[in-house]
Amino acid sequence: MIRKMKPEDLEQVAQIWLKSNLEAHDFIPGQYWEENFQAVKEMLPLAEVYVWEESGGVRGFAGLNGDFIEGIFVSGACRGAGIGKELMDWLKQDRERLCLKVYEKTAGPRPFICGRDFRSRRRAWTKQPGGESMK
């Protein structure tokens, strides 16, 4: 079931964010994600976040900022089960346009995103660790 994040989801959502970034971005030092963990945890309750819940546990989530997808994250044990696809399809239901960024070096998410009817509009260099990203 997809629903808006509740305060009691925060710890699970934050842990999924951290673990997913560590696993998906092995080209960025893990310290970067760990140093930003607390700031992200404080921002999550202020953001538009939707969770995918099953059996009382959060298995994935998506964050939005207007028409910009801040991220879609799925717990490692649940990847490949269609949760990311369901979250993406749910986000697309009532929106004519959605945008997102993805690192060029991120092997897993890029094919997933390209398979969801997104097109690469441009490449941009980012000052964050990881270098080039696609928009």
Secondary structure by P-SEA (a helix, b strand, c coil): ccccccccaaaaaaaaaaaaaaaacccccaaaaaaaaaaaaaaccccccccccccccccccccccccccccccccccccccaaaaaaaaaaaccccccccccccccccaaaaaaaacccccbbbbbccccccccc
